Amino acid sequence: MGNTKQKFNLDTWNRKEHYLFFKQMEEPFFGITTIIDCTIAYQKSKELGISFFTYYLHKTLMAVNTIESFRYRIIENDIYVFDQINASATILREDKTFGFSLITYAEEINEFAEITKNEIARIQSTSGLFTREFAENLIHFSVLPWINFSSYSHARSFTWPDSCPKISFGKLTEENGKKTMAISVHVHHGLMDGYHVGLFTSLLQDLMNSN
């Protein structure tokens, strides 16, 4: 599942002071909300016969796995770099409850689509919130397809050690032929800054515009 990891050398990191400063905070996460142009991506997903959700989740994971700071995780007060990050996405069931899925990243889109399809089916045939074991090499991913939000916050336990980025998309909207979605990105400030989140959103937009 690509959960190989290497311990990060904190002593040679130019952000060591930043990491030590933010990791002591009760709430070390910060977040932004922005808009992603989905016009090309939506059309491409239809041409490939792949659900739009699967398509933009794949592009999101591609961007996450490209930017190293999104692969950092804090484990027992040490930083590790994972070689691959997967997605724990919330999957809605027919009874309007949801379960936490584990969708393994694959570079090839059709392989990823099959993985996603099977995991969605598994979640929808179970009950409860946690239906399998999880590891640290995740992003927490969710979608609010009913709401075109302009800000976002998460339920969090400050006593639970958590350093996984949280990425959420909103309602797909269209105006003058242009399709857009709101995206929120929440990350641990000890592991990255606004610059790195900017790299992520810029890369994601490039990937959504690619053919």
trRosetta pair geometry for C-beta under 8 A, 3 or more apart (Angstrom, degrees):
i j d omega theta_ij theta_ji phi_ij phi_ji
1 84 7.6 -157 141 88 54 128
1 86 6.7 -39 176 -39 100 145
1 104 5.6 -111 -141 -116 84 122
1 135 7.3 140 104 15 137 144
1 137 7.9 149 125 71 101 128
2 82 7.5 82 140 166 83 102
2 83 5.8 -121 -172 90 86 93
2 84 2.9 -13 151 48 133 144
2 86 7.1 136 66 -47 113 100
2 104 7.3 132 23 -160 111 100
2 105 7.0 -62 51 57 154 98
2 137 7.0 -144 108 127 81 153
3 82 6.5 -46 -150 -144 48 116
3 84 7.1 -76 -66 64 35 93
3 135 5.1 -33 -123 140 143 166
3 136 7.9 109 -152 50 109 72
3 137 4.8 -168 -122 15 78 140
4 82 7.0 126 80 -155 47 64
4 83 4.6 9 73 13 99 125
4 84 7.6 63 38 15 80 90
5 73 7.6 -63 -129 45 142 113
5 80 4.2 31 168 166 128 124
5 81 6.4 157 -157 76 76 39
5 82 4.7 -39 -95 -94 93 62
5 83 7.1 -141 -82 -8 42 75
5 137 7.1 -153 -68 -70 112 118
6 80 6.6 154 75 -158 31 77
6 81 5.2 -18 60 57 87 94
6 83 7.9 75 -7 -50 95 88
7 78 5.9 -32 -140 163 101 130
7 79 7.4 104 -164 82 58 56
7 80 5.7 -48 -100 -102 45 76
8 13 7.2 33 156 -59 109 132
8 72 6.6 13 -48 -127 155 101
8 78 7.4 159 43 167 81 80
8 79 3.9 -42 48 101 130 103
8 80 6.2 -160 -12 -99 91 18
8 81 5.4 104 -71 -28 99 95
9 12 4.8 17 120 27 117 107
9 13 6.9 164 99 -35 66 88
10 13 5.4 -54 -153 14 40 122
10 16 5.5 104 170 -116 81 100
10 19 6.9 -118 -142 76 108 155
10 78 7.7 -126 -30 -144 123 65
10 79 6.1 122 -73 23 98 117
11 16 6.8 45 -116 -96 23 148
13 16 4.7 130 76 -54 93 81
13 19 7.1 34 103 -8 142 137
15 18 4.3 -53 -168 45 81 121
15 19 5.6 89 129 -30 89 95
15 193 7.8 -148 -123 -27 133 110
16 19 5.7 -55 -149 34 29 112
16 20 6.4 22 158 -13 65 108
17 20 6.0 -56 -145 40 30 107
17 21 6.2 33 154 -23 64 109
18 21 5.7 -57 -148 35 28 113
18 22 6.3 8 164 -5 66 111
18 189 7.7 -112 166 148 98 82
18 190 6.9 159 128 -138 75 48
18 193 7.2 -49 -179 -63 153 111
19 22 6.5 -67 -143 44 23 96
19 23 5.8 20 166 -22 65 117
19 79 7.3 -58 -152 -52 149 138
19 190 4.4 72 -143 -173 60 88
19 191 7.0 61 -113 -74 97 41
20 23 6.2 -52 -130 34 24 109
20 24 7.1 24 167 -22 56 107
20 190 7.7 113 -26 -137 17 109
21 24 6.9 -77 -174 26 23 105
21 25 8.0 26 142 -31 58 103
21 190 7.7 178 66 -105 60 83
22 25 5.7 -42 -165 7 49 119
22 28 4.8 104 159 -147 88 102
22 188 7.4 135 128 167 125 74
22 189 4.1 -135 -154 96 152 99
22 190 4.0 -160 83 -68 109 73
23 28 5.9 23 -107 -107 32 156
23 74 6.9 152 -126 -112 123 158
23 188 7.8 36 -96 175 75 115
23 190 4.1 58 -59 -96 84 155
24 28 8.0 115 46 -79 30 116
25 28 4.6 137 64 -77 106 73
25 189 7.8 12 37 53 141 122
26 158 4.7 4 -178 -162 84 142
27 156 7.3 105 -121 91 93 144
27 158 6.2 -67 -68 -106 68 111
28 188 5.4 25 115 -152 110 78
28 189 5.3 -137 174 37 74 91
28 190 5.5 -10 179 -18 137 102
29 154 7.7 -36 111 45 160 125
29 156 7.1 -158 20 -95 142 167
29 166 7.7 19 -153 19 144 117
29 186 5.1 31 175 174 123 101
29 187 6.5 162 -144 83 79 22
29 188 5.8 -51 -91 -91 69 47
29 189 6.8 165 -124 -17 16 85
30 186 7.1 -166 99 -145 26 68
30 187 6.8 -22 60 61 68 70
30 189 5.1 62 -1 -67 107 111
30 194 7.8 -54 104 -70 137 82
31 152 6.7 -100 143 80 143 91
31 153 7.5 167 49 -106 151 52
31 154 7.8 140 -55 -5 155 105
31 166 7.6 -40 -101 71 123 103
31 184 5.9 23 175 179 120 99
31 185 6.2 175 -148 89 75 44
31 186 3.6 -29 -89 -94 113 80
31 187 7.3 138 -90 11 62 60
32 184 7.0 -179 90 -148 41 60
32 185 5.6 -3 54 55 85 91
32 194 7.4 94 -48 -130 135 89
32 197 5.9 125 18 147 131 146
32 201 7.8 -71 92 -47 132 144
33 149 7.0 -100 -147 117 144 95
33 150 6.2 125 119 174 146 37
33 151 5.4 -143 -1 -107 152 39
33 152 5.6 133 -82 8 119 99
33 182 6.1 2 -175 -174 103 107
33 183 7.1 170 -150 87 58 41
33 184 4.6 -25 -96 -96 82 83
34 182 7.4 162 88 -151 26 63
34 183 6.0 -20 65 61 73 87
34 185 7.9 -11 18 7 100 105
34 201 5.7 43 59 -149 149 150
35 180 5.1 3 -176 -178 109 126
35 181 7.2 155 -153 79 64 33
35 182 5.9 -44 -98 -99 65 55
35 183 7.4 139 -116 16 17 81
36 169 7.9 -55 34 -123 130 103
36 180 6.6 154 77 -156 44 72
36 181 5.4 -18 59 63 96 84
36 182 7.9 132 15 -130 80 9
36 183 5.2 43 -15 -12 116 125
36 201 7.5 -134 -84 -159 97 87
36 204 6.5 -59 -119 121 131 114
36 205 5.9 -152 -138 -92 84 82
36 208 6.1 102 173 3 113 169
37 40 7.6 47 128 13 99 89
37 178 6.7 -54 -140 -173 98 102
37 179 7.4 101 -169 80 57 59
37 180 5.7 -41 -104 -100 46 83
37 205 6.5 60 36 -145 89 100
37 208 6.8 155 82 108 67 130
37 209 7.1 34 88 -73 112 99
38 41 4.9 -72 -157 55 66 113
38 42 5.1 72 142 -34 94 102
38 52 7.8 59 176 -167 130 121
38 56 6.9 -29 -125 -85 116 135
38 172 6.4 -83 72 -131 154 100
38 179 4.6 -73 78 113 90 102
38 180 6.1 150 14 -112 91 23
38 181 5.3 47 -27 -2 137 102
38 208 6.1 -75 -110 -177 54 133
39 42 6.3 -57 -150 29 19 108
39 43 6.8 12 155 -10 57 109
39 177 7.3 52 -130 142 129 70
39 178 5.4 -63 -66 -142 130 55
39 179 4.7 145 -84 35 59 86
39 180 7.9 -12 -40 -57 82 59
40 43 5.9 -62 -154 40 32 109
40 44 6.1 31 152 -21 68 111
40 208 6.6 124 69 143 98 69
40 209 5.1 77 49 -133 148 49
40 210 7.8 132 124 33 136 22
40 211 7.5 -87 176 -72 120 74
41 44 5.6 -56 -144 37 30 113
41 45 6.3 34 156 -24 65 103
41 52 7.5 95 130 -148 93 89
41 55 6.1 155 175 133 95 124
41 56 6.1 72 156 -81 143 92
41 59 6.8 -59 -129 -21 134 159
41 208 4.1 -50 -51 -163 132 82
41 209 7.4 -58 -44 -63 87 31
42 45 5.9 -52 -150 30 29 111
42 46 6.8 26 152 -16 61 105
42 52 5.7 3 -123 -119 72 125
42 172 7.3 111 -93 -154 133 138
42 179 5.1 2 -3 76 149 161
43 46 5.9 -58 -155 35 33 110
43 47 6.5 34 150 -20 67 106
44 47 5.6 -53 -149 35 35 113
44 48 6.3 24 156 -11 67 109
44 55 6.9 150 94 -159 95 144
44 211 6.6 -162 -104 -125 128 57
45 48 5.9 -63 -148 43 30 105
45 50 5.1 -99 -157 77 77 85
45 51 6.9 -29 176 123 124 18
45 52 4.6 125 99 -96 165 59
45 54 7.5 141 -143 68 118 84
45 55 3.7 -96 -96 -34 116 159
45 56 7.8 -45 -65 -30 140 76
46 49 7.5 34 -176 -73 32 34
46 52 7.8 -1 -50 -68 75 92
48 55 7.3 134 55 -95 134 118
48 109 6.8 -36 -174 123 156 139
48 110 7.9 -140 -180 -76 115 84
50 54 5.2 -108 170 83 100 124
50 55 5.3 121 107 -63 115 95
50 109 6.6 -75 -63 157 168 111
50 110 7.6 -127 -78 -99 125 57
50 113 4.9 -100 -128 -106 113 139
51 54 4.5 91 64 6 89 104
51 55 6.9 -155 95 -10 46 87
51 113 7.6 146 26 -141 81 101
51 116 7.9 -133 49 114 118 134
52 55 5.4 -54 -147 35 35 116
52 56 6.3 17 163 -6 70 105
52 172 7.3 11 131 -69 154 154
53 56 6.7 -66 -146 43 24 93
53 57 6.1 24 158 -18 63 113
53 116 8.0 178 110 167 95 141
53 143 6.8 -68 -126 -44 108 166
54 57 5.8 -60 -144 39 26 112
54 58 6.3 31 157 -23 63 107
54 112 7.0 149 -179 121 100 95
54 113 5.0 69 164 -116 148 77
54 116 4.8 155 -118 87 104 160
54 117 7.5 -6 -89 -51 142 76
55 58 5.9 -58 -156 32 26 112
55 59 6.7 20 151 -13 63 106
55 109 7.4 22 -118 -155 68 122
56 59 5.3 -47 -143 39 43 113
56 60 6.2 51 152 -25 67 101
56 169 6.9 68 119 -76 140 163
56 181 7.7 29 -154 42 169 155
56 208 6.8 22 -118 -106 90 107
57 60 5.5 -51 -148 34 32 115
57 61 6.4 29 155 -14 65 105
57 87 6.2 -71 -173 -8 110 175
57 89 6.6 -25 -127 -76 138 149
57 103 7.0 4 154 103 140 155
57 116 6.8 127 79 -111 142 142
57 141 6.6 82 -129 170 102 156
58 61 6.0 -56 -148 39 30 107
58 62 6.3 35 151 -24 63 106
58 105 8.0 131 -133 -138 62 78
58 109 5.7 71 176 -122 166 81
58 112 5.0 106 -105 118 116 155
58 113 7.7 -34 -56 -60 137 71
58 116 8.0 -87 -58 -40 95 142
59 62 5.4 -50 -146 33 33 117
59 63 6.6 32 154 -17 64 103
59 204 6.3 101 140 -151 101 75
59 207 4.4 159 -157 123 103 122
59 208 5.5 94 165 -73 163 70
60 63 6.0 -58 -154 36 30 108
60 64 6.3 31 150 -20 66 108
60 87 7.6 71 94 -88 117 134
60 139 7.6 -124 141 76 112 157
60 141 7.1 119 112 -118 152 130
60 167 6.0 161 -168 125 134 155
60 204 6.3 22 -105 -125 57 120
61 64 5.3 -50 -141 37 36 116
61 65 6.1 30 161 -15 68 108
61 85 6.8 -161 -149 94 84 89
61 86 7.3 5 -133 -136 131 32
61 87 5.9 -91 -78 -42 118 112
61 105 4.5 -167 164 -109 140 116
61 112 7.9 -177 59 -141 142 142
61 139 7.4 -156 -99 23 74 128
62 65 6.2 -60 -146 40 25 105
62 66 6.4 28 153 -25 61 110
62 105 7.9 162 -66 -157 52 121
62 107 7.5 92 -106 -128 97 65
62 207 5.7 159 87 -142 129 156
63 66 5.6 -57 -148 31 31 114
63 67 6.6 8 164 -3 67 108
63 70 7.8 49 124 30 71 168
63 200 5.6 101 152 -156 119 72
63 203 4.6 146 -133 105 103 112
63 204 4.4 -35 -56 -74 165 77
63 207 5.9 -131 -58 4 100 147
64 67 6.8 -72 -149 43 24 93
64 70 4.5 -131 -155 136 68 142
64 71 7.4 120 156 -61 78 76
64 85 5.1 -96 132 79 120 138
64 139 5.7 -96 -124 -40 159 139
64 165 7.1 -160 -127 59 116 144
64 167 7.8 -111 -72 -23 124 150
64 200 7.3 35 -86 -136 53 115
65 70 7.6 -89 -58 91 22 117
65 71 6.8 66 -128 -70 48 117
65 84 6.3 -1 -122 -135 121 58
65 85 5.5 -160 -81 36 79 93
65 105 6.3 152 -50 159 141 166
66 203 6.2 -152 79 173 141 155
67 70 4.7 67 85 6 98 112
67 71 7.7 169 94 -9 54 88
67 196 6.5 134 172 -168 131 91
67 199 5.6 137 -114 112 135 120
67 200 5.5 -89 11 -82 162 83
67 203 6.7 -177 -46 22 114 156
68 71 5.6 -68 -160 38 44 108
68 72 7.2 58 145 -38 71 91
68 81 6.6 -15 -170 -141 96 123
69 72 5.6 -29 -157 2 47 118
69 191 5.9 143 -173 150 90 88
69 192 4.1 102 157 -83 138 118
69 196 4.6 -42 64 -152 152 151
70 85 6.7 -82 131 -7 92 165
70 139 7.5 -9 179 -78 106 117
70 165 5.8 -26 -144 -15 88 149
70 187 7.6 -81 -107 -119 75 129
70 192 7.4 1 -64 -36 57 156
70 196 7.5 178 -45 161 81 116
70 200 6.4 104 -58 -94 136 127
71 81 5.5 54 114 -161 104 72
71 82 4.9 -132 -175 57 94 79
71 83 7.6 65 -170 -83 142 8
71 84 7.8 -24 -128 -83 121 4
71 85 5.5 -134 -106 -40 78 116
71 137 7.6 9 -152 -141 78 91
72 79 5.5 -15 -163 -168 105 108
72 80 7.3 146 -152 76 54 41
72 81 5.9 -31 -93 -95 62 68
72 163 7.3 -78 117 148 80 129
72 191 4.5 -180 91 -153 132 122
72 192 7.4 157 39 -38 130 96
73 79 7.3 149 76 -152 34 59
73 80 5.5 -23 63 61 85 90
73 82 6.4 37 2 -22 117 111
73 136 4.6 125 165 152 160 120
73 137 6.8 -110 -23 -85 147 54
73 163 5.1 144 -148 84 59 120
73 164 6.9 10 -115 -76 105 66
73 191 8.0 5 -86 -102 23 152
74 77 7.0 9 -176 -106 99 17
74 78 7.2 154 -153 76 59 31
74 79 5.9 -36 -96 -94 63 64
74 80 8.0 155 -101 17 16 76
74 161 6.7 -117 102 177 108 108
74 163 4.2 124 21 -37 94 153
74 188 7.1 -131 -6 152 120 169
74 190 7.1 31 -58 90 137 134
74 191 7.2 -128 -38 -62 98 116
75 78 5.9 -31 70 66 73 83
75 79 7.9 120 22 -118 72 18
75 80 5.5 1 17 1 119 122
75 136 6.0 -76 -78 -65 113 172
79 191 7.2 154 -128 -107 122 95
80 136 7.6 78 63 98 127 142
82 85 6.0 110 89 -68 130 73
82 136 7.4 -172 -59 98 135 91
82 137 4.1 153 -146 -114 164 114
84 105 5.9 -157 -177 58 107 122
84 137 6.4 63 90 163 60 138
85 105 6.6 56 84 -15 50 144
85 137 5.3 -137 -110 174 55 81
85 138 6.6 140 -166 -113 81 11
85 139 6.0 60 160 -25 122 89
86 102 6.4 39 128 -174 135 77
86 103 6.2 180 178 85 96 50
86 104 4.9 -45 -121 -116 130 43
86 105 5.1 -144 -104 -12 62 86
86 137 6.2 69 15 114 84 89
86 138 5.7 -37 74 -105 76 67
86 139 7.8 -154 96 20 34 71
87 101 7.6 17 111 93 85 97
87 102 7.7 157 86 -153 49 37
87 103 4.5 -15 66 60 98 103
87 105 7.1 103 -11 -61 87 86
87 138 6.6 103 -130 -157 17 81
87 139 5.6 -26 -112 60 69 89
87 141 4.7 -8 -163 4 110 140
88 100 5.2 4 179 -177 107 100
88 101 6.3 166 -154 75 51 51
88 102 5.7 -16 -99 -94 76 61
88 103 7.6 170 -88 18 25 76
88 134 6.3 16 -87 -129 138 129
88 138 4.7 20 -10 -169 104 139
88 139 7.2 -164 30 84 72 41
88 140 5.6 -27 72 -109 103 57
88 141 6.6 155 76 23 45 82
88 164 8.0 11 30 167 119 156
89 100 7.8 150 74 -155 27 53
89 101 5.0 -17 60 54 76 112
89 103 5.8 6 10 3 112 126
89 141 4.1 -36 -96 83 79 109
89 142 6.8 158 -155 -81 64 42
89 143 7.7 18 -166 -9 107 96
90 98 4.6 30 -179 158 97 142
90 99 7.5 156 -150 76 58 28
90 100 6.4 -37 -96 -98 61 55
90 101 7.4 171 -99 8 10 89
90 141 7.3 -152 7 95 70 59
90 142 4.5 24 20 -112 119 91
90 143 7.4 -153 65 25 96 68
91 98 5.9 155 72 -157 38 86
91 99 5.7 -23 58 60 94 78
91 100 8.0 139 14 -119 84 9
91 101 4.8 66 -19 -36 121 122
91 119 7.6 -165 -55 129 153 86
91 120 5.4 -176 -139 -128 138 69
91 123 4.1 84 74 100 142 156
91 124 6.7 -98 141 -53 121 79
92 96 6.8 -16 -164 -133 101 40
92 97 7.9 154 -150 89 56 30
92 98 5.1 -44 -93 -93 48 96
93 96 7.0 -73 74 0 72 13
93 97 5.2 -4 42 65 119 74
93 98 6.5 -177 -1 -95 82 37
93 99 6.9 60 -40 -7 113 96
93 123 7.1 -131 -72 135 94 86
93 124 5.3 156 -117 -129 78 65
93 127 7.8 28 -84 -107 175 58
94 124 7.0 77 -17 -161 86 102
97 127 7.3 46 82 -149 148 72
98 123 8.0 3 -171 165 59 128
98 129 7.7 40 94 -120 65 69
99 123 4.3 -168 69 -158 123 102
99 126 6.0 59 -79 82 167 110
99 127 7.8 -172 -71 -169 123 15
99 128 6.5 57 -108 89 106 53
99 129 6.0 175 -126 -145 61 26
99 130 7.7 175 -158 -63 87 13
99 131 5.4 17 -173 -11 135 123
100 129 6.0 38 -4 168 98 71
100 130 6.0 -5 43 -98 119 56
100 131 7.3 176 61 18 71 83
100 134 7.4 -30 129 -68 131 137
101 119 4.9 97 -167 154 121 116
101 120 6.9 -18 -102 -82 154 49
101 122 7.7 119 -126 73 97 102
101 123 5.0 -65 -82 -57 99 139
102 119 6.7 -137 67 -142 50 137
102 132 5.8 -96 7 81 129 131
102 134 6.2 -165 -86 -105 124 79
102 138 7.5 -79 -127 -105 84 123
103 115 6.2 116 -160 129 77 105
103 116 5.3 31 -142 -102 128 73
103 119 5.1 -157 -90 55 78 163
104 115 5.5 -101 57 -172 87 146
105 112 6.9 -11 -157 -113 43 114
106 111 4.2 -100 132 106 151 113
106 112 4.3 -162 58 -69 95 78
106 115 6.0 140 -2 -5 124 143
107 111 7.9 29 61 57 50 126
107 112 7.8 -167 57 -44 11 117
108 111 4.3 65 81 14 104 114
108 112 6.7 176 86 -12 51 88
109 112 5.6 -57 -146 40 32 112
109 113 6.2 38 154 -26 66 104
110 113 5.4 -46 -145 31 34 116
110 114 6.7 35 154 -19 62 101
111 114 5.9 -55 -155 33 32 110
111 115 6.6 33 149 -18 64 106
112 115 5.6 -53 -149 37 35 114
112 116 6.1 34 154 -19 68 108
113 116 5.7 -54 -145 38 30 112
113 117 6.2 34 155 -22 64 107
114 117 5.7 -51 -144 35 30 113
114 118 6.4 27 158 -16 63 107
115 118 6.1 -62 -153 38 26 108
115 119 6.4 18 156 -14 64 111
116 119 5.9 -60 -145 39 29 106
116 120 6.2 31 157 -20 66 107
117 120 6.0 -56 -148 35 26 111
117 121 6.5 25 155 -17 62 108
118 121 5.8 -56 -150 37 31 112
118 122 6.4 33 151 -23 65 105
119 122 5.4 -49 -146 33 36 114
119 123 6.4 35 155 -18 66 103
120 123 5.9 -55 -149 36 30 109
120 124 6.2 23 156 -15 65 112
121 124 5.9 -61 -144 41 29 108
121 125 6.4 18 159 -12 64 112
122 125 6.1 -70 -152 41 27 103
122 126 6.6 16 155 -15 65 114
122 131 7.5 168 139 121 99 142
123 126 6.0 -69 -150 37 32 106
123 131 6.5 167 -114 36 67 152
126 131 4.6 71 130 -123 163 145
128 131 6.1 138 81 -71 103 84
130 134 7.7 -92 -142 -16 105 115
134 138 6.5 -21 -172 -35 108 149
135 138 6.8 145 78 -30 66 99
136 163 7.8 23 -167 58 109 96
136 164 7.1 -152 -167 -69 63 103
138 164 5.3 -3 84 -136 84 137
139 164 6.1 166 -123 176 34 96
139 165 4.9 -28 -127 76 96 93
139 166 7.1 165 -178 -94 79 25
139 167 5.6 7 163 11 130 110
140 164 5.4 97 -19 118 94 122
140 165 7.2 -162 30 100 75 44
140 166 4.4 -19 70 -110 109 78
140 167 7.3 152 80 23 55 61
141 166 7.8 -172 -72 -156 33 50
141 167 5.4 -12 -109 69 74 90
141 168 7.3 159 -160 -85 45 50
142 166 7.8 -2 12 -173 103 90
142 167 7.9 164 29 91 61 48
142 168 4.7 -13 70 -112 87 95
142 169 7.8 -165 100 29 48 63
143 168 6.8 175 -85 -160 30 69
143 169 4.9 -12 -116 64 81 93
143 170 7.7 177 -162 -84 63 14
144 147 4.5 -26 140 43 121 105
144 149 6.4 45 77 -17 141 123
144 168 6.6 33 -4 173 97 114
144 169 7.4 -168 33 95 64 48
144 170 5.3 -19 72 -121 95 61
144 171 7.0 -56 111 -42 74 73
145 169 8.0 23 -76 107 66 94
145 170 7.5 135 -101 170 27 37
145 171 5.5 91 -173 -104 41 63
145 172 7.1 -11 -143 2 87 83
146 171 6.2 -72 103 -79 7 113
147 170 5.6 -86 95 -150 70 101
147 171 5.7 -178 70 -25 21 110
148 170 5.4 108 -125 144 34 131
148 171 4.4 -71 -64 52 70 115
148 173 5.4 33 -102 -44 134 133
148 182 6.1 124 -167 -9 57 121
149 152 5.7 83 129 -68 146 91
149 170 4.7 -157 24 -99 85 138
149 171 7.9 122 -6 7 67 89
149 182 5.2 -148 65 91 69 157
149 184 7.3 -30 96 -38 127 120
150 182 6.7 -117 -87 -118 38 148
151 184 7.7 76 -172 -98 31 127
152 168 5.8 -173 -169 67 158 135
152 182 8.0 156 -39 139 122 121
152 184 3.6 -73 46 -70 145 166
152 186 7.7 -121 103 -42 107 113
154 166 5.6 6 -70 134 155 167
154 186 6.0 -118 -7 33 131 169
156 160 7.7 -141 -178 52 70 108
156 162 7.0 -134 -150 53 103 152
157 160 4.1 63 87 3 113 112
157 162 7.8 112 63 -16 77 131
162 188 7.7 -174 113 -74 66 117
163 188 4.4 -28 -143 -29 75 157
163 190 7.5 -67 -124 62 114 111
163 191 6.2 101 -171 -28 114 140
165 185 6.8 -16 -172 -166 112 83
165 186 6.8 156 -160 83 60 54
165 187 4.8 -12 -110 -100 92 82
165 188 7.6 -104 -74 1 62 77
166 184 7.7 -15 113 112 88 97
166 185 7.6 149 81 -158 56 37
166 186 4.2 -7 58 59 103 107
166 187 7.7 -159 26 -66 67 45
167 183 6.8 -9 -169 -172 88 101
167 184 7.2 171 -150 86 41 57
167 185 5.5 1 -107 -107 80 71
167 186 7.7 -157 -68 28 41 67
168 183 7.0 159 84 -155 47 54
168 184 4.7 0 56 51 97 100
169 181 5.2 8 -167 155 103 132
169 182 7.0 143 -161 83 50 56
169 183 5.4 -21 -101 -100 68 76
170 181 5.7 170 62 -172 72 78
170 182 3.7 21 21 54 132 101
170 183 7.4 -131 5 -65 84 36
170 184 8.0 78 -38 -14 98 92
171 181 7.0 -166 86 -128 29 80
171 182 7.5 31 38 21 62 98
172 179 6.0 -2 -174 -170 97 107
172 180 7.7 158 -152 80 54 31
172 181 5.3 -35 -95 -79 59 102
173 179 7.1 160 83 -150 39 57
173 180 5.7 -24 64 63 89 80
173 181 7.3 147 16 -86 75 49
174 177 7.1 1 -175 -119 103 10
174 178 6.8 158 -151 76 62 39
174 179 4.9 -26 -94 -93 84 71
174 180 7.8 153 -90 17 37 67
175 178 5.9 -26 69 59 67 90
175 180 7.6 -23 23 14 97 111
183 201 7.3 166 85 -120 132 101
183 204 7.7 -108 99 117 176 156
185 197 5.5 156 106 -149 137 110
185 200 6.6 144 -141 96 161 139
185 201 6.9 -126 -10 -64 149 102
187 191 6.7 -111 165 70 102 105
187 192 5.5 -31 141 60 142 113
187 196 7.6 -119 115 93 168 114
187 197 6.2 -158 13 -79 139 109
188 191 4.6 58 85 14 103 109
188 192 7.3 89 75 27 64 78
189 192 7.3 -95 -135 70 31 48
189 193 7.0 54 -152 -98 74 55
192 195 7.8 -129 180 65 87 75
192 196 3.8 -85 -167 58 120 150
192 197 6.7 131 128 -40 123 77
193 196 5.8 106 53 8 56 96
193 197 7.5 -112 113 2 37 92
194 197 5.5 -56 -148 40 40 111
194 198 6.1 46 152 -24 69 104
195 198 5.6 -58 -155 35 29 115
195 199 6.7 33 148 -21 63 100
196 199 5.4 -43 -151 29 38 115
196 200 6.6 41 149 -20 63 101
197 200 5.5 -50 -152 34 36 116
197 201 6.4 29 155 -14 68 104
198 201 6.1 -54 -141 39 31 103
198 202 6.1 30 159 -17 65 111
199 202 5.9 -62 -148 40 26 110
199 203 6.1 22 158 -16 65 111
200 203 6.0 -60 -145 39 26 107
200 204 6.1 27 157 -20 64 109
201 204 5.6 -50 -143 36 31 114
201 205 6.4 34 156 -20 63 103
202 205 5.9 -55 -152 34 29 110
202 206 6.6 30 150 -18 63 105
203 206 5.5 -53 -151 35 35 113
203 207 6.3 33 152 -18 68 106
204 207 5.7 -56 -147 38 32 110
204 208 6.2 31 154 -19 66 106
205 208 5.7 -54 -145 37 32 111
205 209 6.4 25 156 -14 64 109
206 209 5.9 -66 -151 41 29 107
206 210 6.5 40 150 -41 65 103
207 210 5.5 -42 -147 12 35 119
